[in-house]
Structure formats: structure tokens, C-alpha cells
Amino acid sequence: MAVLVLADHDLGRLSPATPRVVHAVAELGPIDVLVLGEGIDEVAAEAAAIAGVRRVRVAQDAGLLGQSAEALAPILADLAEGYTHIVGSAGAVGRDVFPHLAARLDLMPVTDVVAILGPNRFQRPIYAGNAIETVVSNQDKHVLTIRASAFRAAARGNEAAIEPVPHGDVAAVAKFVAAHRTEGDVPDLATAQIVVGGGVSVGSAEGFKLVEQLAAWLGAAVGATRAAVDAGYAPNDWQVGQTGKIIAPDLYIAIGISGALQHLAGIQGAKKIVAINTDAEAPLVKLADVALIGDLFTVVPALIGELDRLGVRR
């Protein structure tokens, strides 16, 4: 058995999701990482440093810049013969590319995997995360997307070989024009160890700055409920939940969040949850490991003040 992992990358750097995917499939066999794009030499070098990687395979072409499914899937399909498992993260690119790949290979993909029980046994959440389904696939080859937040990152220190992949002309149906980003220096939400989330109860975009202040103090990523995003209090890429990002931090601090089902589906992997809310009967408060009942505009400044007094700052 051998495994091919499609690397996630952005702005010339390897995504934190890729070492987690490598760790997830470590027991399935020798692992090759495939890096597709343009100007990706540094990405390939980072991938080669991941422990457990046998080699890094690289294809560079201007047509791969937008990482569209039409451009990436044919290259993956051409390489598929040498692998029993073809794997990627369940992020934006993986959700787009792997269904196309599965169709080309006439295989049933197994998506959003959160546990690998064997070469053909996988677990994935269903019913908005309220149940875990065990899938047994008797196919000769497996196409998988991995929920990266459910796994720890593989160690570094490796020096895997890097080799080019021959490929034909890349012709994508869609043309990459531009990327518009939200700038910031906070950790990546999908892979952060600490996340501070805010709900619509903060009352305004100005009120949401209190959530950002606590996150900055802890060196944490910032999350938001769909209601807070819809109200304009936080940008779209901070949304956590079934229709946003799925997270699994060591610590999740929920500020003014009641706990709608779609939001709970996005945080089910959190190791510890602290809820700050005035409603002791809120679903998320009942689920939390620690609940602080009180007005968030009183509790959060007091919490920051206590952290300051104790000298706790990342």
C-alpha cells in the first residue's frame, strides 16, 4: 500500500492542514506528498520536512495557479495507479477536487474523515455531527478527504526527496483572476490550539472587539457564530459551524454564544470548552467544561485583568 497526499498551500507556504493529514494516514503505508501550483519551491521544501513523508512530487504550471478541480484532478488521476489511497484535506480545495477525482476513477469517495480504523475502515460525522458513521469500503483504491482539525500535526525534521512530475498541458475551465483576503496576524482558525469565539450577543462590531482583545491576549484565533457574521460583527472567514469552519482546538472560549445546532457541529472536536453567558440553560453552557455566568462585558474584562495580574500572556 502507498498513499498520495495532495498538499494544501497558500501564498507560497504550506498549509498547517497538510502535516495533520500526513499524521492521519501515517499507518496506511509509505506517503508521497503531491504539490501542484506555480512558484511552489518553498512549499515543496516544507513538505519534504514533514516526518513520515517518503518523497515530494511537484508539478508547476501557470494553469495550476488557481488550484481548480479541472486542472488538479487529471494530474491526480494520472498518478493514481501507484497508490491505494489518494488523500487531501476537507478544505476548500479538497472539497472541490476530490469529487471530480473520484468520478474520473469511478470510485466512491469517503469525505470528512475524522478517524482511520484500518486500510478500508473510516469514521465520519453525520447528522450535523450528532452521530459518527463507520464506513467500510471494499474498493481496491480509496479517495479520502480528511478533517484536518481532528488530527495532530506530524513532526518535522525529515529530508524527503523532491522530484518533478511529468504532466501534459493544463487546461482549466475557469481562469484565476485575483484573490481578495482578510489580512491579519492571528493563528489559522481551522488548526489553532486556542480559539475565542463570539456570538450575536456582543451587540455590535465594536462589542466584538472585546472578543478579539481576549484572543490577542491568549495568542488565539478568533471565531464567530453565523448570526454574528450575518449581523456584520465579524468577517465571513471567522465563521465556525456546519456552514463555516470546523475546529478542534485544545481550548474553545465561547463568549455570548447560546449554542445553535450548526455551531455545535463545528466545535465538537474541542478538547475543553469555556462558556461565558448570562443564560445558565443555554445549550453550549450545559455542554461546557467551565461556565462563567454573567454579563460578557463584565466577565471578559475581569478575565483579561486577572490574566494580566497573573502574568499570563502568550
Buried (B, 14 or more C-beta within 10 A) or exposed (E): EEBBBBBBBBEEEBBBBBBBBBBBBBEBBEBBBBBBBBEBEEBBBBBBBBBBBBBBBBBBBEBBBBBBBBBBBBBBBBBBEEBBBBBBBBBEBBBBBBBBBBBBBEBEBBBBBBBBEEBBEBBBBEEBBEEEEEBEBEBEBBBBBBBBBBBEBBEEEBEBEBEEBEBEEBEBEEEBEEEEEEEEEBBEBBBBBBBBBBBBBBBEEEBBBBBBBBBBBBEBBBBBBBBBBEBEBBEEBBBBBBEBBBBBBEBBBBBBBBBBEBBBBBBBBBEEBBBBBBBEEBBBBEBBEEBBEEEBBEBBEEBBEEBEEEEEEE
